[in-house]
Amino acid sequence: MKLSVPMHALAVACHLALIIGLLYFGDGRLALLFGLLLLLPLPGLLRGNARTHAWSSMMISFYCAAFASNAYSSAGEARTLWFVFATLAALEFTANMLFVRFLARERRIAAA
């Protein structure tokens, strides 16, 4: 079974959830900017480009840190929302890394 397929699906799903969540629930210009910046790697992620997954994971790591810091500095329902965003970002980071790793392994086996 190709393990890269479910990792690709998870990465794209988390990425889309982050975009929609930030644009819908985000308050202020910074949340809007964060949501719009996530649109940059979307075409490559949808195509399954390994390089896009790799550099997107670097970008998502900063998002995860920003979401976690917002969660710890917020109170009430906003805190829960930022923790959900941080969890989605962490899941996407993991899925991106595993996708690249599994895809490289699958390509190496196919070439042998």
N, C-alpha and C positions, 0 to 999 in steps of 0.2 A: 504494500500500500504506500502511496506517495504521501508522506507526512507534510510536505510543503503545502498541499492543497488546503487542509483545515487551518494551518497557520496563516496562510494568505487571507482566507475568509475572515478569520478572527481579527487580523490586523486592519482589514478594510472596514469591518463592522465597527470596531472601536474608533477608528479614525472618523467615520461618518457620524457616529454617536457624539464624539467630541465637537465636531463642527456644528451639528444641529443643537446640541446642548448649550454651547457657548453663544450661538446666535440667538437662541430662544430664551435661555435663562440668565445669560450674562447681563450684568448691569454696568453701564458705563462704556466709554470709548475703548478702554483697554481690553475688555472682554470681546468687543466687536473686532478689534484689531487682531487679537489672538485667534478668533474664529476665522477671519479672512485669511490670515497667514497659513492656516491649515489647508487652505484650498490649493496652495502651490504644489505640494507633492501628490495631490489626489490623482491626476491622470496617470502618473507612473505607478502608483499603488494599484490602481484598477487594472492596469496592464500586467501587473506582476513583475515589474522590473526590479531585479535584485539590488541594483545600485540605489534606486529610489528608496527601497525599503531600508537599506543601510543608512543613508544620510537622513532619512526621515526619523530613524530611531534616535539619532543625535539631537534632532530638534525636539522630539517628544520628551527626551530626558529633562530638558529645561522646562517644558510644560509641566511635567510631573512635579518638579521642585517648586514651581510657581504655584501650582494648585495646592500642594501640601502646605506651603507657607500661608496662603490665603485661608486655608481651612483652620490652621492653628490661630490665626489672628481674627477670625470671624466668630460670631456667636449665633446660636439658634439654628434656624433652617438653612441659613447660608453656609454654616459650617458643614452640615451634612452634604449639601450640594457640592461644595469644593472637595470633600473627601471622595465623593462619587467620581468627580472629574479626575482626581489624582489616581484613583484605582483604575479607571479606564485608560489613562495615560500609561500607567505601569503595565497593564495588560497588553496594550498596543506595543510598547517597547519590547516586551518579552516575545510577542508574536512576530514582530519584525525580525528580531535576532534569530529566532528559531526558523523562520521562513528562509532567511539567507543561508543558514547552516544546512538545513535539510535540502534546499535546492542545490547547493554546491555538492553535497554528497550524492544526490540523485544524478546530477550531471556527470560526476566522476565515475559512478557505476555504469551509466549508459555509455560512456566513452571507452570503458574497458572491454 
